[in-house]
Amino acid sequence: MQIALFQPDIPQNTGTILRLCACLGVAAHIIEPAGFPISDRHFRRAGMDYLDHVALTRHDSWSKFAQWRNEAGCRLVLFTTKAAGSYLDFRYERDDVLLFGRESAGVTDEVVAAVDARLLIPIRPSLRSLNVAMAAAMALGEAMRQTGSAIQADAVLKERW
């Protein structure tokens, strides 16, 4: 399981998502251009010292990411408010890449055309959307639960104690 962020523009959200990836052992991809430099203090603060523990790949552009994905043979699953299918009804696979758009504008039509599935996290109709970091956590949790790829709690506890 992997997470990809399309041109993220809020450093705190990106740092939080990368921290999530580090904690759960999930690779992450940033598809440039991001709306902030990786040296941004808000990004570093949100990611804290967890950033050293995430497998992060930065792609210079959408086309470079698409090339990587085609070579890797991964399904691309977009989370968007413009989908009909619920993320809870989808059948995830271990090599899926969960894609989240930029906070201010989502993804381009070119990206929408290239994905294998578009999913929605249902929320109350009168509200616009969830925070992207919250959506990533919900989606990743469900995908890992379904595929049995979650880090085993008993192994973590044994290691810790």
C-alpha positions, 0 to 999 in steps of 0.5 A, a space after each residue: 500500500 502506498 500514498 501519493 499526494 498530487 501537488 500538495 499545497 498545505 505543508 502541515 497536511 503533507 507533514 501529517 500524512 508523511 508521519 502517518 506513512 512512517 508510523 504504518 510502514 507505508 511508502 509515500 509519493 509527492 507529485 510536484 510542484 508542491 505549494 511549499 519547499 520541503 524545508 518549510 518549518 510548518 512541514 517539518 514541524 508536522 512531520 517531526 522526526 518521523 520524516 526520517 522514517 518514511 520511504 518518500 519518493 518525489 516526482 518532478 511532474 504528473 507525467 513522471 509519476 504516471 511513468 513510474 506507476 505504469 512501470 510498477 504496475 500499481 492500481 491508482 485509487 483517487 479519493 475525491 468529493 466527485 465520486 459516486 462509490 464509497 471507499 468502504 465498498 471498494 476492494 483494495 489490493 496490497 499494491 494500490 496507490 491511494 491518491 489525494 489531490 491538492 487541498 485547494 483544487 483537487 486534481 486535473 482532468 488528466 489525472 482523473 482520466 488516468 486513475 483506476 478508481 474514484 472513491 468518496 468518503 461520505 460526509 453530511 451533504 451540507 458540508 464540503 470536505 474532510 481535511 486531506 490528512 484525515 481522509 488519508 488516515 481513514 482511507 489507509 486504515 480501511 485499505 490496510 484492514 481489508 488487505 491484512 497489511 496492518 502492522 500487527 499490534 502484538 508484535 509492536 507490543 512485544 518489541 516495545 516491552 
